[in-house]
Amino acid sequence: MLSPEVRYFLAVASTGSLSAASQQLFVAVSAISRQIQRLEAEIGAPLFERHARGMTLNEAGKIFESHVRRSLLGMEQARAEIKGLKAIRRTALRVACTDGMAFSLLPTLCSQFRQLYPAVSFKVIVGSTQEVAETLHQGECDVALQFSLHPEQGVEVMGSWPAPVLLVMRRDHPLAQRPAQLKDLSAYPMALPDSGTTVRQLFDLSCQMNGIFIEPVLTCNNFSTLYAFLQQNPLAVTLCSRFSVLYHHDDSGLALRSAGVDRLTQRTLQVQTVAGRQRSAALNLFLQFVCEQMEKAVTAEDPENQQPSLS
């Protein structure tokens, strides 16, 4: 249902060059080039930055791509609705999340929801904060769970909860027995998320503002790795929010403690969808379910220790 010029535009946008698009589409490079030039003439503006090694979307191209992908999503939804595929009994939901959410929270929520609606299936996409945001904006997921430091444009926030960065350690750790401060951490092996996460960004900034230097013994972009390292090293400390380990009941020896730094509290966990997009009945039910479960978790939180009950 796409015109040739739009189809070729998307191919070049995704592959980054005319030659790569030609191989993907089995169409001559000259034909693709002519169609893109025709499209740019119709729009009245160039859509690509042309380089020696390929082509990248300029600002006008990004705007056009976003509208085209939303139009495609609308057509997919129309086909699904016509065929009855949007009935709750036959629905697949696409959920994007950052790594911390993928460790325990999201798998548990999906499992619990399927106990209520067993025919609903899930496709979970895990990425960085930027990747999750792009996935949502491009219509490649139905809902996103991620930590946010500031308001997002073009998204509808279905739920938002404080998600301060907390110190994570075993309950027999020395810092678990008393109030901890950032300066105390230099005496213990630190396992930290990589610099692309909101956890690490807030932590590094807090250390910098307080004149503290912490050199981690392990850095990883996967929380499962950090968690495993913590379990095997009794004095180790890592970072996460209470939501990352909310449903990890099989580990009663886990302790979450505040570092007593205000900057580490400037973060929220958000459930996001694209503003103005029509939602299926199953998606509405899932959004309602997730928000209800998060509210229960926040209500059950121990206000003295600022940590979930894990015992």
N, C-alpha and C positions, 0 to 999 in steps of 0.2 A: 504494500500500500504506500510505500515511500517512493517519491520521485527519484530518478537516477542521480540527480545532482545532490540531493540530500543524503542518499545512501552512500555515495562516494565521499561526501563531506565527512560523515561519521567514520568511515573507514580510515581516511587520512588523519582525522583527529585522534583516533585510537592507536594507530600504528606509528604516526609521526613522520611519514614520508609517502611520496607518490609511489615509489617502487614497492614498498612494503604493502601498501594498499592494493597495488596491482596484483601482487602475488596472492593476497587474501581473496580478492574478488574474481581473479582470472580475467581481468579486463586490462587493456593496453594502458600504459601510463599516459599517453597522449589523450586518450578518451577521458580519463579521470581528470586530467588537467583542464580540458575544455569545459567539462561539466562544472567544475569548481569555479572557473572564471565566469561562467554564465550565472552561477548562483550569486557570486559576489557582485556582478553587474545588476542583478535583480534587487539585491538588498541595498546596494549603493555604498558599500564599504568593503574593504578587504577583511577577510576572516582569519588569515594566517600571517605569521611572521615567517618569511622564507629565509632559510639558512643554507649554507653549503651542504650540510649533512642531513637536512630534513626540513620539516615544517611544524611549527607549533602554533596553537591558537592564540590570537591576540584577544583584547578585551571584548571586542565585538563578536569574535568567534566563540568565546566562552558563553556569552549571553545567548547566542543563537543555539549552541549545543544544549544548554540547559533547557530551553524551550522545546527543542525537538525531542529530547529524552522524556520530558514531562508529557508531551503529546503521545509518544509511543506508549508510555505507561498507561495513559488514559485509554488508548485503543486496546491494550492488553486487558484492562479491567472490564471494558465493554464486552470483549469476546468472552471473558470468563463469566460475566454476569449472564450473557445470553445463553451460554452452555450450561449454566447452573453450577459452575465450578466454585462459585463464591458461597455456596451453602456451607454452613458451619461443619457439616459432616465431611466435607471434602475440601478443606482449606489448608493452604500452606502459608505460613507467616515467615517473613524474612526479618531477622533481628540482627542489628549491628551493635557491637559493644567494644569497649576497651578491654585490655587484658585482665585487669583486676576483676571485672564483672564476669569474665569467662571462667574464672577459677572455680567458683562454687555457686554464686548467686544465681546467674542466669540458667545453668543446667537444672538447678533445683526448681526454679520458677516454671521452667518449661515442663518438667516432670510433673509437678503438682497440677499445672493447668491441664495436662493431658489426662490426668485422672478424672477431671470433670468433663473434658471433651476429647475422648481418645482418638478421634479421627483427625484431629488437627496435627499437622506436622510443622517442623521448624527448620529453617536454614539459618545458622548462626554464622555471622561474619565478624571476625576479630581483627582489629587494627589499632593504629595509633589514634590519638584524639583528632588529628587532622584527617586521617583516612576515614574515620567514622563519620565526621562531618561531611566530607565529600560524598561518601556513599549515600547518606541521607538526602543531600541536596540534589544528587543526580537521579534520585528515584530508584536506587538499587536496593533499598530496604524499606520496610514498612514502619519500623520503629527503631529508635536508637537509645541505648543506655550508656551514658558516659558522664564523666566528671567535668564540671564546667567552672571556669574562673570568672566569666563575664557573660552578659546576655548574648544570645545567638540571634542572628538575623535570619528571617525566612523560615523559622521553625516554630512549632507550637509546643510549649512545654506542658505536658500532661501532669507532671508531678515533679517536685523538687524538694530535696532534703539535705540538711547540713551533712557534709562528709569531711570532717577535719582529718588531716594527716596524723596518724597515730604511730607510736613506737610499738613494734610487735616483738615479743620475746616469750620464752618459756616462763611458766609461773614460778619456777624455782630460781629465776634469774635475779641477781642482786637488785637491779633497777625496778623489778616488779614489786619489791617490798617497801619502796619509798618513792616520793615524788621525784621525777627525773627532770633533768635539764639537758640542753644541747651539749654543754661542755662535758657532761658525764660520758657521752658516747665515744669519745676518743680512746677510752680505756677498753673498749670492746670491739670485736670484729663486726663490721657493718656490711650487710648485703643490701645493695641499693638497686632500685629500678634505673633504667637508662635515662639520659637527660631529656628525652622526648616526652616523658610523662609529666602530668601536672604534679604528681607526688614529688618527683625529683626536683622539678623547677622550684616549688615552694620550699623544699628542704634546703637546696643550695642557696637560695636567696636569704633564707633565715640564718643560715650559717654565716654567710657573707656579712649580713647586717650586724651580727653579733661578734664578728672577728674570730670565728671558729673555723678551723680547717679539719675536715673529716675525709680521710682517704679510705674508700671501701676496699675490702678484701675480695669482694665479688660484685660484679655489675651484670645485670641481665634484663632483657625486655620481656621476660616471662615470669610471672609471679609464682608459678609452680616450682620453678628452679630456686627462687629465693626462699620459698617455704620449705623445700626439702633441705636446703643448706641450713636453715634455722633449726630444723628438727635434729640434724646430725651434729650440731655445734652448740653445746649447752649455753655458752656465753654470747652467742651471736644475737644481733638485733637487726630487724628490717623494718620497712615502713608499709603501711597500707591504711585503708579506711575500715571502719567496722563492717561495711557492706561486703568487702572482699571475702571475709571469712564468716559471714553471717550464719550460714547453714553448715558450717564445718563442725558438727556436733561430736564427731568421733575423736576429737582432739581436745580433751578437757584440760590439758596442760598449757593451753595458750593464754597469754595475757596481752592486753592492749592498754597502753598508757599514753597520756598526753605528755608532750614535751614542754608545755607551758609557754608556747610562743603563739601570739595572736595571729601572725601571718600564716601559720599552718592551719588555721581554721577557715581561711577564705576560699572555700570550695564547696560546691554542691553536687550531689548526684541528681541527674535529670533524666526523665523519660521524655523523649522528643519524637515528634512526627513533623512532616512538612506541613506548614500552614496552608489551609485551604484545600487540601487534598481529600477527596472522598474516601471514607474508611469502610471496610467491610464489617459485617456483623461480628465475625470472629475476632477481628483486630480490636474492635471496641470492647469486646468482652475481655480480651487479653490485657488491654490497657487498664481497664477497671480492676482486673485481678492483680496486676503488678502494683498498682498504686495502693490498693488495700493491704497487700502484704508488706509493703514498705512502711505504711503508716503503723501497722501492728508492730513491726520491728522497732521503729522509733519510740513508740509508746512503751514497749517492754524494755527499752534500754536502761541500764543501771545509771542513774544520774550522778552517783558519787564517783564511779570509776570511768564514766564515759566510754563504756564498752558493752558489747552485747553479751548476753548470758550464753556461755559456750559449754557449761558443765552439764 
